[in-house]
Amino acid sequence: MKKTIYSVFIKRLLDIIISTIILVIFSWLYIILAILVRVKLGSPVLFKQPRPGKDEKIFNMYKFRTMTDERDENGDLLPDEDRLPDFGKKLRSSSLDELPEFLNILKGDMSFIGPRPLLVKYLPYYNQRERLRHTVRPGLTGYAQTHGRNAISWEKKFEYDIWYVEHLSFITDVKVVIDTVKTVLLHDGVVLNALEDFDEYRKHQQNTDNKTT
């Protein structure tokens, strides 16, 4: 990635200013959603999970919880699809569950625009080029999210992520913001369980390659 005044200074400054404004202006919405989540899904209201950020530094990413803690007769959690009620699905499809990530943006863990932070367990399975996605702060939304979200292949996701890193600019970020609004309004590309976990996918891929050599 070529460093510019925008990528080094202005982008972070905008993240701080805009996230602060949003957290203040929409504090009422956070309160309402927190109450609804507590009543409909239980506590804790916030779901936090470690994710790799810039330079693969681990941070806790925050979201509103979308699933219940329902368990079977043995005390084991039910499958995800059985713990995701309609309210949780609406939070995900509308992206309202992502609102707590503005706290991550304000803290500097994330940016508004960038590759989405994936699971820590995926780190050993990236190739050298795929690791370029970690040379910038992960984003609340990104180029891949406006070009298929979770309805595209892993290869395509990483291709889009790397394209963003290599073309990071103010104009690119403005285009991603505009496309994100369109995507959210149309609920485009929202597919539950569309892909297997990346680590399992890469293991299967490696096993297939070994068998053919």
Helices and strands as residue ranges (DSSP letters): H 5-5, I 6-10, H 11-25, H 27-41, E 46-52, G 54-56, E 58-64, G 80-82, H 86-93, G 96-98, H 101-107, E 111-113, G 120-125, G 130-135, E 139-141, G 149-151, H 154-166, H 170-186, H 198-211
